[in-house]
Amino acid sequence: MADRYLSFTGTTPGRFLTRRLGLPQPTALHRWSAEHPSFTGELLHLSAGKSPLDGPDGLAAVLGRTGLAVRARSERPVAVVLDATGVTDIDTLAEVHAALHPVVRSVARSGRVIVLGAPLDTTDHHQAAVQQALEGFVRSLGKEIGRGITVTLLRLTEANAAESTLRFLLSPKSAYVSGQVIGIGGGAEVTAPADWALPLAGRTALVTGAARGIGEAVAATLARDGARVVCLDVPGAAVELDSVAGRLGGTALPLDITAPDAGARILAALPSGGLDVLVHNAGITRDRRLVNMAVERWSSVLDVNLASVLRTTDALLSAGGLATGGRIVATASIAGLAGNAGQTNYAASKAGVAGLVRALAPNAAAEHGVTVNAVAPGFIETKMTAAVPLFIREAGRRMNSLGQGGLPVDVAETTAWLAHPASGGVNGQVVRVCGQSLLGA
Ligand SMILES: NC(=O)c1ccc[n+]([C@@H]2O[C@H](COP(=O)([O-])OP(=O)(O)OC[C@H]3O[C@@H](n4cnc5c(N)ncnc54)[C@H](O)[C@@H]3O)[C@@H](O)[C@H]2O)c1
């Protein structure tokens, strides 16, 4: 399962040899650890156009709380935040080039470039054109910048609602999220946590498919953030499930999520306050080209990956099982966004998850104060991808802007950001955790 090529290119002979042969040289990413939980260094704050985010409680104040030293000039910034919310025409768009052209080369390895944009104004086609232009700009810069640096576009109208998102993007937790466009605003209530290091303290989270892989990492990350975790997986995985739940001080709920009464059984197993975070992570693949796909392969994948997500979400929402301020995070996949040969069943199920998220998000926020988002993992190093034939596996690993596969913890950190009490403004988003995979980019 280990990426031996990445380890090799990190050694002196490996660096020498791969440079001589003109082979890719992926950068070992800086991820969160208890010893190095945040970046240290300078954040270069630039702007293009006249920003509506200025003001005493505006963007500068939020950036000042990230722990980085905010500067208007920097020789070696670990992060650059370009405020382009005031870009409204071709002239102010040129300021984006003027601001970033001289500094992109100086950004530190594994650093961040974050461009802030405004929502598209459909009554002003000049503003809409140049704000849309930022998407092509960010996605292209993400592909060319290299050195493990990620590039993201964040659309916002107000800085405070974006604090949890900016803290996530400006930390090692977002190491494998690049080339993304994230919109903020119009969701549910934004609640700043008493302690930013334990944002989920006092909250209860349920993670499906928690016995191993990404689900296990999600449960561990939510527990790290203070949540009481309820770990759900099939009864056949009860031993692994007990061990995960025991290690995290949580509870195990052995249950097949496709059971017709799964929603009721989850409700019965919950503490009296109900759930604050529901993570639909359980998923299966049964790959075949459509011509060879027996109906059982179709129905089992659709049942686990989509129908059970719809059923349990409906059951929990209608019974009041999700507290106000709750968060639902579902798991899509880049295969669902781009399509993949041999995966008509899987891609249909995961595209369905994206549809569910987009349609339910505004209603769930209005009626229940609950946000609904999805993570869409790319190539993540798990047992699922270890089973992929070597050549396809190696292609999957390298065909992204960071030149390597992601780790389960990358999906887990993204889930934890979406589950954050201050992420109420993030709603209806499908966020790829794929190192900017070329698949469907
Ligand atoms: N690994 C990747 O590269 C990748 C890429 C894109 C999306 N995903 C998605 O991420 C999620 C987790 O993937 P993973 O790689 O950790 O997979 P995995 O196979 O390692 O783990 C999935 C877990 O879900 C559980 N599960 C399956 N059916 C269930 C059911 N009916 N009821 C309860 N639990 C059930 C399994 O027992 C298992 O523990 C899935 O939804 C998958 O589709 C993974």
The ligand as a Gaussian input file, in Angstrom:
#p B3LYP/6-31G(d) Opt

LIG

0 1
 N      -10.331000       4.839000      -1.336000
 C      -10.552000       5.701000      -2.307000
 O       -9.646000       6.015000      -3.092000
 C      -11.914000       6.333000      -2.479000
 C      -12.088000       7.218000      -3.539000
 C      -13.322000       7.845000      -3.700000
 C      -14.361000       7.584000      -2.808000
 N      -14.174000       6.701000      -1.790000
 C      -15.333000       6.462000      -0.899000
 O      -14.925000       6.651000       0.455000
 C      -15.692000       5.789000       1.299000
 C      -14.745000       4.946000       2.152000
 O      -13.882000       4.214000       1.275000
 P      -12.679000       3.289000       1.789000
 O      -11.634000       3.324000       0.749000
 O      -12.333000       3.628000       3.185000
 O      -13.400000       1.858000       1.694000
 P      -13.210000       0.542000       2.580000
 O      -13.755000      -0.570000       1.759000
 O      -11.823000       0.430000       3.110000
 O      -14.194000       0.823000       3.831000
 C      -15.580000       0.921000       3.675000
 C      -16.254000       0.507000       4.983000
 O      -17.669000       0.582000       4.762000
 C      -18.254000      -0.552000       5.356000
 N      -19.530000      -0.895000       4.729000
 C      -19.735000      -1.395000       3.477000
 N      -21.028000      -1.678000       3.304000
 C      -21.652000      -1.361000       4.450000
 C      -22.996000      -1.453000       4.888000
 N      -23.962000      -1.970000       4.092000
 N      -23.310000      -1.056000       6.144000
 C      -22.350000      -0.557000       6.959000
 N      -21.054000      -0.462000       6.602000
 C      -20.707000      -0.854000       5.363000
 C      -17.229000      -1.670000       5.117000
 O      -17.448000      -2.773000       5.980000
 C      -15.928000      -0.932000       5.372000
 O      -15.530000      -0.999000       6.722000
 C      -16.592000       4.984000       0.371000
 O      -17.856000       5.612000       0.308000
 C      -15.864000       5.069000      -0.961000
 O      -16.761000       4.881000      -2.025000
 C      -12.980000       6.071000      -1.607000

